[in-house]
Amino acid sequence: MLTETRNIIDPYHYWSHEAILADLDTKRNNFTVLCSNLGNDFNIATVIRNTNAFLAKSVWIYGKKQYDRRGTVGTHNYMNFRHVKEIADVKNSIRELVDNHKYVRIVGIDNVRNATPINNYQWPKNEHTLMIFGQEQVGIPEELLDLCDDIVYIRQYGSVRSLNVGTASGIAMYDYCSKVL
């Protein structure tokens, strides 16, 4: 008896990798995630796992640094992935989104001045959404903030200044899916 060793849900057991990707591509939600990695953020693997859990169209990592794939526990294999090293690469990738989707709303998730509480934010239903997440301790870099149409933040009730990017991305993607789908 063969045992499935991949980290996949039961309906996909024994499907080929290509067949799983093809099936997921027919079901993906209308958002893309961009995560900044200008330093070396070990929470990016959680962001990538979340993009799979909430079935984003794709995930982009911004910056010259790679990320530690071990933390994705294989989910990076089931995502459409892009590494955008320079701001020019980000802008070119956004142009591609616009070419493919016509309308794109760029939403930064960061606790900066004048941001809208996420619980009050209405995600666009008829536009592709590009969610931008910053890096631990520094947030979204200025060159990416400048691209945002909207900026939302996650309300907190304790004493710490911010959530880690893995946690914040899961909350934001859940909020998107619960309001749009």
C-alpha positions in Angstrom: 0.0 0.0 0.0 1.4 3.4 -1.0 1.3 6.2 1.5 0.9 9.9 0.5 3.8 11.9 1.9 3.0 15.3 0.5 1.4 18.0 2.6 -1.9 18.1 0.6 -5.5 17.7 1.5 -7.1 14.2 1.0 -8.9 14.9 -2.3 -5.5 15.5 -4.0 -3.9 12.3 -2.7 -2.2 10.4 -5.5 -2.9 13.2 -8.1 0.2 14.3 -10.0 1.8 17.6 -9.1 0.8 19.0 -12.5 -2.8 17.9 -12.1 -3.1 19.5 -8.6 -1.7 22.8 -10.0 -4.0 22.8 -13.0 -7.0 22.2 -10.7 -6.0 24.9 -8.2 -5.5 27.3 -11.1 -9.2 26.9 -12.0 -10.3 27.9 -8.5 -7.9 30.7 -7.5 -9.3 33.8 -5.9 -8.9 37.3 -7.4 -6.0 38.5 -5.4 -2.2 38.5 -5.5 0.2 38.9 -2.6 3.4 40.8 -2.6 5.7 40.5 0.4 8.8 42.6 1.1 11.9 40.7 1.9 14.6 43.4 2.0 16.2 41.9 5.1 15.9 38.2 5.9 12.4 37.5 7.2 11.8 34.0 8.4 8.0 34.6 8.5 7.7 34.8 4.7 7.2 31.0 4.6 4.0 31.5 6.6 2.8 34.2 4.1 3.4 31.7 1.3 1.5 29.0 3.2 -1.4 31.5 3.7 -1.5 32.3 0.0 -2.1 28.6 -0.6 -4.6 28.3 2.2 -6.7 31.2 0.8 -5.9 30.3 -2.8 -4.3 33.5 -4.1 -3.6 33.8 -7.8 0.1 34.3 -7.1 2.6 35.4 -4.5 5.5 37.7 -5.2 8.6 38.2 -3.0 10.2 41.7 -3.3 13.9 42.1 -2.7 17.2 40.5 -3.5 17.0 38.0 -0.7 15.7 34.5 -1.0 13.4 33.0 1.7 13.8 29.8 3.7 11.5 27.3 1.8 11.6 24.8 4.6 8.9 26.8 6.5 6.5 26.4 3.6 6.3 22.7 4.1 6.0 22.2 0.4 3.2 24.7 -0.2 5.4 26.9 -2.4 5.2 24.0 -4.9 1.5 24.7 -5.4 1.7 28.5 -5.8 2.3 30.7 -8.8 5.5 32.3 -7.5 7.5 35.4 -8.7 10.6 36.9 -7.3 10.7 40.6 -8.0 14.1 42.0 -7.1 13.8 45.7 -7.9 11.0 48.3 -7.8 11.1 48.3 -11.6 10.3 44.6 -11.6 7.3 45.3 -9.3 6.0 48.0 -11.6 6.4 45.8 -14.6 4.5 43.0 -12.8 1.7 45.4 -11.9 1.4 46.4 -15.5 1.0 42.7 -16.4 -1.7 42.4 -13.8 -3.5 45.4 -15.3 -3.1 43.8 -18.8 -4.6 40.6 -17.5 -7.3 41.9 -15.2 -8.0 45.5 -16.5 -8.8 46.8 -13.0 -6.3 46.3 -10.1 -6.6 47.7 -6.6 -3.3 47.9 -4.7 -3.9 47.6 -0.9 -1.1 47.9 1.6 -1.5 46.2 5.0 0.4 48.2 7.6 -0.3 50.1 10.8 0.7 53.6 9.5 -1.0 57.0 9.9 -4.3 57.4 8.1 -4.7 53.7 7.4 -8.3 52.3 7.5 -9.2 49.6 10.0 -9.5 46.4 8.1 -12.8 45.6 9.7 -14.2 48.8 8.0 -12.6 48.2 4.7 -14.6 46.9 1.7 -12.4 44.8 -0.6 -13.2 45.4 -4.3 -15.3 42.7 -5.8 -14.8 43.6 -9.4 -11.1 44.4 -9.4 -8.1 42.2 -9.0 -6.5 43.0 -5.6 -2.7 43.2 -5.0 -2.1 42.9 -1.2 1.2 44.3 -0.1 2.8 43.2 3.1 6.0 44.7 4.7 8.7 43.1 6.6 9.1 42.6 10.4 9.9 45.8 12.3 10.1 48.0 9.2 6.7 47.6 7.6 6.1 48.3 3.9 9.0 50.2 2.3 8.2 53.7 1.0 8.6 52.8 -2.6 5.8 50.2 -2.2 3.6 52.4 0.0 3.7 55.0 -2.8 2.0 52.4 -5.2 -0.9 51.7 -2.8 -4.4 52.9 -3.6 -5.5 52.1 0.0 -3.8 51.2 3.2 -5.5 49.1 5.9 -4.4 48.1 9.4 -5.4 45.3 11.7 -6.7 46.6 15.1 -4.9 45.2 18.1 -5.8 45.4 21.7 -2.5 44.5 23.5 0.8 46.3 24.1 2.9 45.2 21.1 3.2 47.6 18.1 2.5 45.1 15.4 1.8 41.5 14.4 4.3 39.4 12.5 3.8 39.4 8.7 2.7 35.7 8.7 -0.1 36.4 11.2 -1.1 39.7 9.5 -1.2 38.1 6.1 -3.5 35.3 7.3 -5.9 37.8 8.9 -6.0 40.0 5.8 -6.5 37.1 3.4 -9.3 35.7 5.6 -10.9 39.1 5.7 -10.7 39.4 1.9 -12.2 35.9 1.4 -15.0 36.4 4.0 -16.1 39.7 2.5 -15.6 39.0 -1.3 -16.4 35.3 -1.8 
